[in-house]
Amino acid sequence: MDTSDSEGDSRKSNNKPKYSKFSQQELPACKPRLTPGTVVVAFSLIGVIFILIGLASLSASQEIVELVDRYDADCVPTGDKVGFIQNSETDKICTRTLTVPKHMKSPIHIYYQISGFYQNYRRYVKSRSDKQLRYKNDVHVTKDCHYEANTDDGAPIVPCGLIAWSMFNDTFAISVNKNTIEVNKKDIAWKSDKNNKFGSDIYPSNFQKGSLIGGAKLNESIPLSEQEDLIVWMRTAALPTFRKLYGRIETDIMANDQVTVVIQNNYNTYSFGGSKALVLSTTTWIGGKNNFIGVAYLTLGSLCLFLAMGFIVLYMVKRRTLGDPTYLSWNRDTLDHRY
Ligand SMILES: *[C@@H]1O[C@H](CO)[C@@H](O)[C@H](O)[C@H]1NC(C)=O
């Protein structure tokens, strides 16, 4: 008797859920009461913080010094521009002089900017073989590379496709006050692209050997993962006006210095009416020159402050007196009729 009873007791106590604050729904909880006061304080706080961030971003963007020099029109003779560009005998050197308006702090980024070039065109953007770029055993996988897949005798072009074929091939040599400045072209491509998308054991072959040259040639003794200009070019731009990183200058340039750029004007933007420009730009923590973030923060911050004001007027200045039921009816007459 005794034993069976105590057994039953112990079974019962085993079935009981283990006590915890969670199973008993006793966890501490935060139940904010959204009174007009707290709402006004919250909106004002968010508004002030956003306006401060907006002002900081705008001032960082204003600090950036950016020089843009469009050179495509001045660097060809008037007349047959396409013929001039396609002729390998013509002298394509073009010298440009820029005056720096404000002290430019290193690193100064050098970009080329192209307009009217639709790198997002569907048949262009698909004309590449990611397998071939990455794996040595797949160098013959060129089925997606329409128009620039194989040579006439069937050997695969590495890298194949229209994107690689149309790679930018202008060059820039820069000097400041007649002293040559070294342009650092290391680490201009994304690290992830270099490590994960382009093979370190794949070398260019049969590239740019056809009858129509689309752009730059590649050094066949350098593996694809080290061809940073190619990697930058193959990260296709989404819009028809785009900038791509060319290199960096690692010395400061003072205000009123004369920057001389010797351009090899090779790339053919003339046959499709595009334009080319050289961009020198410093950077800050927000990146390049762009006011959008600052303006967006200022707009949202002002909106929050405006809403806070609205709440003050609606709920704190014009508040109804407690215990007054008249607000329930549209006018007093209906009330009087009913009673
Ligand atoms: C540069 O590219 C153009 C096509 O845009 C081509 O006609 C020219 O031959 C190329 N020049 C060099 C030096 O690679």
The ligand as an ORCA input file, in Angstrom:
! r2SCAN-3c Opt
* xyz 0 1
  C      41.976     49.804    -78.460
  O      40.598     49.482    -78.667
  C      40.104     49.892    -79.932
  C      38.630     49.544    -79.973
  O      37.914     50.219    -78.989
  C      40.853     49.220    -81.051
  O      40.372     49.667    -82.295
  C      42.332     49.549    -80.900
  O      43.043     48.818    -81.886
  C      42.837     49.189    -79.524
  N      44.200     49.686    -79.417
  C      45.149     49.084    -78.700
  C      46.477     49.712    -78.708
  O      44.933     48.070    -78.081
*
